[in-house]
Amino acid sequence: MNSLNLLFGVEFWTATIRIATPLLFGTLGELLCERSGVLNLGIEGIMTIGALVGWAAVYQGADLWMGVLLAAGVGCAFGLLHSLFTVWLGLSQHVTGIGITLLAANLAYFFYRVLLPQATTPPKIVPFQPYPIPLLSQLPLIGQALFTQTPLTYLALLAVGLVTYALYFTPLGLAVRMVGENPQAAEAQGINVYAVRTGAVVAGSGLMAIAGAFLTLSAFDSFFINLINGRGWICIALVIFASWQPFKALLGALLFAGFDALQLRLQQEIGATIPYQVFLMLPYIFSILALTVMSRRAGYPKALMQPFLKGER
């Protein structure tokens, strides 16, 4: 297979979109949090426990969509916990976020062992199946790659439009952006900064948990330790790459996923002569370079990581 066939093959782009889906959910969730002025470093743990809850619910007999909803609910609960410490009590967002990651991830591993104490291999479930969209899936290349995905991928793409509309075309979105830029001015306009930030963190954390659930309910069919494998931290970097804009987040997720899909195929083509660790590094090296270039022009929310105290000027 030559390089042109590699880059312009349907399989490559199908894999790219599939790999980008959890990154897109997670990036949109982190973007919502940061747009309101709250850095959520709990994303890695929230994705982990979302993956477990979604899979465990289906393993116990629940519907696949019920697994997604339960995962989102647990993510929202951890988002509420994060906002309690960072928004209402004004504690360090860095320390709280890392604490949430450790708590959520280790709870996930603990409950997995409680649920399956004797399991040596992860049990499997029947995940979401690809759903080709009639007519559109017959289009060359893009149609075959984009419109033959699982329902959660379509939901992720829809979420880009919904988050964009909510942030830029609704009063609530204006309030979220305002409390992320100048919470004192928002308070002067009668906006409850605490409530808006809490709502953004809760909603964003729900999206992060769905990102984790995608991995166990759509990409794979089981839960295993270290399933998330740093995807949460990549999402935080992609928010900066996207300059806190949803459609740029889609571009960033596809870019990283493309590098990841490429390295997997390069391993198959020339992996016998080059150590596989070189290929594993490629997506991160390219992403760091892209992040370095884009971050120079990134306009971050001015009140990001700044605790708000009511009445303070």
C-alpha positions in Angstrom: 0.0 0.0 0.0 1.6 3.3 -1.0 1.2 6.6 0.9 -1.6 8.0 -1.3 -3.7 4.9 -0.9 -3.0 5.1 2.9 -4.2 8.7 3.2 -7.1 8.6 0.8 -8.5 5.2 1.6 -11.9 4.8 3.1 -10.6 2.7 6.0 -8.2 5.5 7.1 -10.8 8.2 7.2 -13.4 5.8 8.9 -10.8 5.1 11.6 -9.9 8.8 11.9 -13.6 9.8 12.6 -14.0 6.9 15.0 -10.9 7.8 17.0 -11.9 11.5 17.0 -15.3 10.8 18.6 -14.3 10.5 22.3 -11.8 13.3 21.9 -14.6 15.5 20.5 -17.0 14.7 23.4 -14.2 15.4 25.9 -12.9 18.5 24.2 -16.4 20.0 24.0 -17.0 19.2 27.7 -13.7 20.8 28.8 -14.4 23.8 26.5 -17.8 24.4 28.2 -16.1 24.3 31.6 -13.3 26.7 30.6 -15.6 29.1 28.8 -17.2 29.7 32.2 -13.8 30.3 33.8 -13.3 26.8 35.4 -10.4 24.5 34.5 -11.5 20.9 34.9 -8.5 18.7 35.3 -10.8 15.9 36.5 -11.5 15.0 32.8 -9.3 11.8 32.8 -11.0 10.4 35.8 -14.5 11.4 34.7 -13.9 9.7 31.3 -12.8 6.6 33.2 -15.8 6.3 35.5 -18.1 7.1 32.6 -16.6 4.2 30.6 -17.1 1.9 33.5 -20.7 3.0 34.4 -21.9 2.8 30.8 -20.3 -0.7 30.3 -21.4 -2.0 33.7 -25.0 -0.9 33.1 -25.2 -2.7 29.8 -23.4 -5.7 31.2 -26.1 -5.9 33.9 -28.9 -5.9 31.3 -29.6 -2.2 30.6 -30.2 -0.8 27.2 -27.2 0.8 25.4 -28.7 4.3 25.5 -29.5 3.8 29.1 -25.8 3.1 29.7 -25.0 6.4 28.0 -27.5 8.3 30.1 -26.2 6.7 33.3 -22.6 7.5 32.4 -23.6 11.1 31.7 -25.4 11.3 35.0 -22.3 10.1 36.9 -20.2 12.6 35.0 -22.6 15.3 36.0 -22.3 14.3 39.7 -18.5 14.6 39.6 -18.9 17.9 37.8 -21.1 19.1 40.7 -18.5 17.9 43.2 -15.8 19.8 41.2 -17.9 23.0 41.1 -18.7 22.8 44.8 -15.0 23.0 45.6 -13.8 25.4 42.8 -16.9 27.6 42.2 -18.6 27.9 45.6 -15.6 27.4 47.9 -13.0 29.0 45.6 -10.4 26.3 46.1 -7.6 25.6 43.7 -8.9 24.4 40.3 -5.6 22.5 39.7 -5.6 20.6 42.9 -9.3 19.9 42.9 -9.2 18.7 39.3 -6.4 16.3 40.0 -8.2 15.1 43.1 -11.3 14.4 41.0 -9.3 12.4 38.5 -7.7 10.3 41.2 -11.0 9.7 43.0 -13.1 8.9 39.9 -10.5 6.7 38.3 -9.8 4.7 41.4 -13.5 4.3 42.2 -14.0 2.9 38.7 -11.2 0.4 39.2 -12.6 -0.5 42.7 -16.1 -1.1 41.5 -14.9 -3.1 38.5 -13.2 -5.4 40.9 -16.2 -5.6 43.2 -18.4 -6.4 40.2 -16.0 -9.0 38.8 -13.7 -10.2 41.5 -12.7 -13.4 39.8 -12.5 -12.1 36.2 -9.2 -12.6 34.4 -10.3 -11.2 31.1 -12.8 -8.4 30.7 -16.3 -9.7 29.8 -17.8 -8.4 26.6 -21.1 -6.8 25.7 -22.8 -6.2 22.4 -21.9 -2.5 21.6 -23.4 0.0 19.3 -23.2 -1.2 15.7 -22.4 1.0 12.7 -25.5 2.6 11.3 -25.1 3.6 7.6 -27.3 6.6 6.7 -29.3 5.8 3.5 -28.0 7.5 0.3 -25.3 9.6 2.2 -23.3 6.5 3.0 -23.1 5.7 -0.7 -21.2 8.9 -1.5 -17.5 8.3 -2.4 -14.9 8.5 0.3 -16.5 11.0 2.7 -19.9 9.4 2.6 -18.5 5.9 3.1 -16.3 7.1 6.0 -18.5 9.6 7.7 -22.0 8.2 7.3 -21.2 4.6 8.3 -20.4 5.3 11.9 -22.1 4.3 15.1 -24.9 6.5 16.6 -22.6 8.0 19.2 -20.4 9.5 16.5 -23.4 11.2 14.9 -24.3 12.5 18.4 -20.8 13.9 18.8 -21.0 15.8 15.5 -24.5 17.1 16.4 -23.0 18.2 19.8 -20.6 20.5 18.0 -23.5 22.4 16.4 -25.5 22.4 19.6 -22.7 23.7 21.7 -21.9 26.4 19.1 -25.5 27.5 18.9 -25.9 27.5 22.7 -22.7 29.5 23.3 -23.1 32.1 20.5 -26.8 32.4 19.8 -28.6 32.1 23.2 -28.7 34.3 26.3 -27.5 31.4 28.4 -24.4 31.1 26.1 -23.8 34.8 26.5 -23.9 34.4 30.2 -21.4 31.5 30.2 -19.0 33.5 28.1 -19.5 36.6 30.2 -18.7 34.9 33.5 -15.6 33.4 31.9 -14.4 36.8 30.8 -15.6 39.2 33.5 -17.6 37.7 36.3 -17.8 41.0 38.2 -19.5 42.6 35.1 -21.8 39.6 34.8 -22.8 40.0 38.5 -23.5 43.7 37.9 -26.0 42.6 35.2 -27.8 40.4 37.6 -26.3 37.1 36.4 -25.7 34.5 39.1 -22.1 33.7 38.5 -22.1 30.7 40.8 -25.1 29.1 39.1 -23.8 29.7 35.6 -20.4 28.3 36.3 -21.8 25.3 38.1 -24.2 24.5 35.3 -21.4 24.8 32.7 -19.1 22.5 34.7 -21.9 19.9 35.3 -22.9 19.9 31.6 -19.3 19.7 30.5 -18.5 16.8 32.9 -21.5 14.9 31.5 -20.0 15.2 28.0 -16.7 14.0 29.3 -18.4 10.9 30.8 -20.1 10.2 27.5 -16.6 10.3 25.9 -15.6 7.5 28.2 -18.8 5.6 27.6 -18.1 5.7 23.8 -15.0 3.7 24.3 -16.8 0.8 26.1 -20.1 1.0 24.3 -19.1 1.8 20.7 -15.3 1.6 20.0 -14.7 -1.5 22.1 -17.0 -4.0 23.9 -15.5 -4.2 27.3 -13.9 -2.2 30.1 -10.3 -2.6 31.1 -7.7 -0.8 33.3 -6.1 2.2 31.6 -8.7 2.3 28.9 -8.7 6.1 28.7 -4.9 6.1 28.2 -4.3 9.9 28.5 -7.2 10.9 26.2 -8.4 13.4 28.8 -5.2 15.3 28.8 -5.2 15.4 25.0 -8.7 17.0 25.2 -7.3 19.8 27.5 -4.6 20.5 24.9 -7.2 20.4 22.1 -9.2 23.2 23.8 -6.2 25.4 23.6 -5.6 24.4 20.0 -9.2 25.2 19.2 -8.9 28.7 20.8 -12.0 27.7 22.9 -14.2 27.5 19.7 -16.3 24.3 19.1 -15.8 24.0 15.4 -12.1 24.3 15.8 -12.3 21.6 18.4 -13.7 19.4 15.8 -10.8 20.2 13.5 -8.3 19.5 16.3 -9.9 16.2 17.3 -9.8 15.0 13.6 -6.2 16.2 13.3 -5.0 14.2 16.3 -7.1 11.2 15.4 -5.7 11.3 11.9 -2.1 11.2 13.2 -3.1 8.3 15.5 -4.8 6.4 12.6 -1.7 7.0 10.5 0.7 5.7 13.0 -1.3 2.5 13.4 -1.1 1.9 9.6 2.6 2.8 9.4 3.3 0.2 12.1 1.7 -2.4 9.8 3.6 -1.2 6.8 7.1 -0.6 8.1 6.9 -1.6 11.7 9.3 -4.5 11.2 12.3 -2.1 10.6 11.5 0.7 13.1 10.7 0.2 16.8 6.9 0.6 17.4 7.5 3.3 20.1 8.5 5.7 17.3 5.1 5.4 15.8 3.4 5.8 19.1 5.2 9.1 19.6 4.1 10.5 16.2 0.6 11.7 17.1 1.9 13.5 20.2 4.8 15.1 18.4 2.6 16.4 15.6 0.0 17.6 18.1 2.6 19.4 20.2 3.8 21.2 17.1 0.3 22.1 16.0 -0.5 23.2 19.6 2.6 25.4 19.7 1.6 27.2 16.5 -2.0 27.7 17.3 -1.6 28.6 21.0 0.3 31.8 20.1 -2.9 33.2 18.7 -5.3 31.7 21.2 -7.5 34.1 23.1 -8.3 32.4 26.4 -11.2 33.4 28.7 -9.8 36.2 30.9 -11.3 34.9 34.1 -10.1 31.3 33.6 -8.9 29.8 36.8 -9.8 32.9 38.8 -12.1 32.2 41.7 -15.1 34.5 42.1 -16.1 36.1 45.3 -19.6 37.7 45.4 -19.4 41.5 45.8 -15.7 41.7 45.2 -14.4 44.3 42.7 
